[in-house]
């Protein structure tokens, strides 16, 4: 019964290879889509293309230096009202932009100094409406807890499922030292936890943004190694006439 003691990727039957290969293709495509999605949603958060630490900070921590209203009143809208009026509006935004002060103090300034453009130019937000300016005056606190818990649990369940099967296929690869193979299989799970934990930590402290990138990078590299090695050993090795009697599942 010597022949039955092997278990490895090059020696699998055609149907099992077809199953594994189909899965690898779809998962590989999914990972690329996930990368594109990250670039589109987070990549532009700081206004520049490409994913950077600033993007992560803006996405999770927010921009707590102040509201959009405040940065505009320091920037391109600086000369529309007097410095005292600007200060009054900034102070109002920082103190939570309440409706009573809006009616008594802020609306008269906005009607006098901002309305001529912001009411008449349709592409500009109508800052004379409390509901509109309230949003612009709000300080950006980054990701909401509710959306973080939702995305966290979807990622933890979904991605661990993907890496379970990717790791299961790769566990039948030949020619690796057992501990190296074990580390490669374990890395995605460890980095997944690092990645998700660092979303939460970044929400509290922007310095943790680096861990989000390290975590994502870590499991992308481990996934690439496992997917390409598995494909190589299932198709290229037998094609080159290489085979193995290694029983990869026996400890
Ligand atoms: C002379 C016309 C004009 C006046 C007066 C004016 N704005 Fe603007 N505002 C613009 C234009 C044009 C933009 C778009 C370009 C930019 O963001 O600088 C803009 C953009 C803004 C934005 C950013 C909107 C967004 O969603 O990106 C805010 C906030 C804003 N203005 C507030 C004010 C306030 C408050 C006042 C009054 C103190 C004011 N503006 C007066 C023309 C004006």
Boltz pocket constraint, residues with backbone or C-beta under 6 A from the ligand:
constraints:
  - pocket:
      binder: B
      contacts: [[A, 68], [A, 69], [A, 72], [A, 76], [A, 77], [A, 80], [A, 81], [A, 109], [A, 110], [A, 113], [A, 114], [A, 115], [A, 116], [A, 117], [A, 118], [A, 124], [A, 125], [A, 127], [A, 136]]
      max_distance: 6.0
